[in-house]
Amino acid sequence: MIIIIYILIFLILVFVAIIGFKAASTGIEAKQRNKLNRGITKNSKKNITKDLSKLNYLYKSGAITRKEFQIAKRKILKN
């Protein structure tokens, strides 16, 4: 009986750890997107090439989706 309890506790801990890692990675991605958006609006006319390079890096690393990439790219080129 006690072994079953330990197994259940272990499974709960694994589940909580997985949820924690997913939340942390989502937070990191959101922080990268926010950092990019602040950089684009702050000095978009000065560093278009630099902004496009940052945007491309985020897209290639998987931090942003293709749709987000295209929207941000349009913002950069529009300004």
N, C-alpha and C positions, 0 to 999 in steps of 0.2 A: 504494500500500500504506500509506504513512504517513497519508494522508487518512482511510483507514478507521480507523486507530488513534485519530486525533484525534476522529473522530465517535463512536467507542465511549467514549472518555474523557468527552466532553461529555455523552453520554446517561447515563453512570454518575453524573456530577456532578449532573445534573438530577434523577435518581432519588433520590439522597441528600438533595438540598435539599428535595424534596417530602416525604420521610419525616421530615425534621427539622421542617418547618413543622407537619405533622400532630401530631408528638409535642409540640411546644411548645403548640399550641392545646389538646390534651388535658390537658396539665399545668396550663394556666391555668384550664380549666373545673373540674378537680379541686380546685384551690386555692380557687376561688369556692365550690364546694359545701362544702368543709371549713370555710371561714370562716363560711358560713351555718349549718352544723350546730353549730359552737362557739357562735355567737351565740344560737341557739335554746335550747341546753341551759343556757347561762350565766344568762340573764335573761329567760326566756320569760314569766314571770308579769307582769313589769313592762311590756314593750313588745310586746304581741301585735299591735297595729296596725303597728308598725314592722317586726316580723318578717314579717308577711304582705306588707307592701310590698316588702321585700327579696326575698322568695320570688317574688313576682309579677314583679319586675324580672328575676330570673334566668331565670324561665320564658319571659318575653316575648323576652329577648335570645337564647334558644336554648341557654343554658348548661346547663340541666337539661331532662330529658324530662317529658312529662305525668305519667308514673307517679311519677317522683321528686318532682314538684311536689305530687301528691296525698298521697304518703306524708309529706312534710315538713309539709304543711298540717294533716294529721291530728295530727301530733306537736305542732304549735303549739296547736291548738285543744283537744287533750286535756289539756295541762298547765294 
